[in-house]
Amino acid sequence: MRKACELMKAIEARRLSKWFEAYLRKFAGKDGKLPPMLQLKLDHSRRVAADAAAIARDLGFDSGDARTAGTLGLLHDVGRFVQFTRHRTFRDDHSLDHGRRGAEILAASVPLATCSDPDRRRLTTGVLYHNKMNLPAGLAPDVIDFVRLIRDADKLDISFVLYRAWKNGDLLRSPDITFHVNLEGPLNPGALEEIKRRKSVSMKNVKSLHDFFLLQLSWVYDFNFRPSYQRLLRRAFIEKIAGVLPRTREITSLIALARKHVKKQLDSAKPVVFNRR
């Protein structure tokens, strides 16, 4: 029975992947290529899919559920493509909620109808809530870990995208990556206040490139799983951010607190309890 279930999940995953490829062709130019910003999102989605599946395996998910996690990673930003095409921005507060729009697009897709009820809920709910500041109470027990997992995998790759764009100069060539904020602007006191309270920095307080990196530093308090923290450490997440932010006494203190928090999470012997069944 387990092998049959996992075979079905493999078929479902292939169908959804093919549907996604067909959906993206709507946004390609006459040369068959996506515009650069949409290609950036596709590349991001593929990396998030790989991370989501790998984190799921590290957490002990069976191969079928790990495949579901990977599929969620691939589809999590499906709402971004219509968002940017229609509004020329990735800012939800200036256009549409890309998580909600993505869930609507996915729910209307034919391949999703062939998935099991649990996987339909995991995929649509994961897409819906992957970008929210906070999760609502009362998410279904067989869904919540997938939602938490996609939020972790998404954040891990966003940090890579922004740092690489800063390092190679793409931020100057493609200001849409950082929503056209003032790249030379100072740190916003509102962003500093939020991270001091160990809260994720809100987009309303992101006014400069430094604020963007401070936002990412604040994410260390919002990861959910030990394998996510392990990847954060291996990829020098904090060190890269520290190399971009101004070297003030205040920032040095915030960096030290973030490192301490990560170490605490990695040293914790607390077992992970899953609610997938």
Secondary structure, 3 states (H helix, E strand, C coil): CHHHHHHHHHHHHHHHHHHHHHHHHHHCCCCCCCCHHHHHHHHHHHHHHHHHHHHHHHCCCCHHHHHHHHHHHHHCCHHHHHHHHHHCCCCHHHCCCHHHHHHHHHHCCCHHHHCCHHHHHHHHHHHHHCCCCCCCCCCCCCCHHHHHHHHHHHHHHHHHHHHHHHHHCHHHHCHHHHCCCECCCCCCHHHHHHHHCCCCCCHHHCCEHHHHHHHHHHHHHCCCCHHHHHHHHHCCHHHHHHHHCCCCHHHHHHHHHHHHHHHHHHHCCCCCCCCCC
